[in-house]
Amino acid sequence: MKNKITSVGIQRKTHFSGKRKIGMDTNIFIKFYDQPYLLGLEASRMFNYKNLLFTHAICLHEFSKYIKIKEKIDDREAKKKAKLFLRKRNVKVIYPKECFIPKDDIKLFEKESNKKLREGGKDYLKCHMPDSLILLAFKKWGINKVHSTDEIVRICAQFLGMDGAALPSFDKAITRALKGNTKYYKKKRH
C-alpha cells in the first residue's frame, strides 16, 4: 500500500531589509582575536562600515579580562588592547549611561524568556545576567541583529524581535578556502 501524504509543512524565513544595526557578543570578539585569519575572509567585510556594529560595555569588560589572561598583562593594558581591537574594527561600545535598563525590566525579561524556553523544550538553557542586560540594551539602542556563538543569546534575541546569528557565513568561507587548497581536499577525501 502506498503512503499518503496527510499534511504538508511550509516554512518561510524572512530577512530584515533596511538599515542594519548589528550587536556583537563577547565570544565573537574572542573568536576573531584567537583566529585573526577570519578577518581576512570576505565575510568579515562588515567591519568596514561605520555605525553598523555595536557591543555593550559588559562585553568590552569580558573581552579585556580574556586578553589579560591570555596575554598575561595588567588590567589597564588589557583594556587598552580591547578598546583598540574594537576601534580598529568600527565597533561602537554602548555604555550604561547611554542606555539604562531598570532591574525590574531585566527580571521580567529573564522570567518570560525562561518560561518560553521551557515551553519550547529547551530546559537546559536559562536566560540570565549579563546576557539579558546586554540584549535589552541592544533592543533599546535599535539593534536588529545579534551575532553570538552562545545559543541562549541568539534565542533570547529572537524573543525581543532581533535576528540571532552565529556567523555561519564564516564557516562557509572557511570550507570554500579549504576546498580551494587541493592538498587538503585530497587528503580529506581519500
C-alpha positions, 0 to 999 in steps of 0.5 A: 500500500502506498503512503499518503501524504496527510499534511504538508509543512511550509516554512518561510524565513524572512530577512530584515531589509533596511538599515542594519544595526548589528550587536556583537557578543563577547565570544565573537570578539574572542573568536576573531582575536584567537583566529585573526585569519577570519578577518581576512575572509570576505565575510568579515567585510562588515567591519568596514562600515561605520555605525553598523556594529555595536557591543555593550560595555559588559562585553568590552569588560569580558573581552579585556579580562580574556586578553589579560589572561591570555596575554598575561598583562595588567588590567589597564593594558588589557583594556587598552588592547580591547578598546583598540581591537574594537576601534580598529574594527568600527565597533561602537561600545554602548555604555550604561549611561547611554542606555539604562535598563531598570532591574525590574525590566531585566527580571521580567525579561529573564522570567518570560524568556525562561518560561518560553524556553521551557515551553519550547523544550529547551530546559537546559538553557536559562536566560540570565545576567549579563546576557539579558542586560546586554540584549535589552540594551541592544533592543533599546539602542535599535539593534536588529541583529545579534551575532553570538556563538552562545545559543541562549543569546541568539534565542533570547534575541529572537524573543525581543524581535532581533535576528540571532546569528552565529556567523555561519557565513564564516564557516562557509568561507572557511570550507570554500578556502579549504576546498580551494587548497587541493592538498587538503581536499585530497587528503580529506577525501581519500 
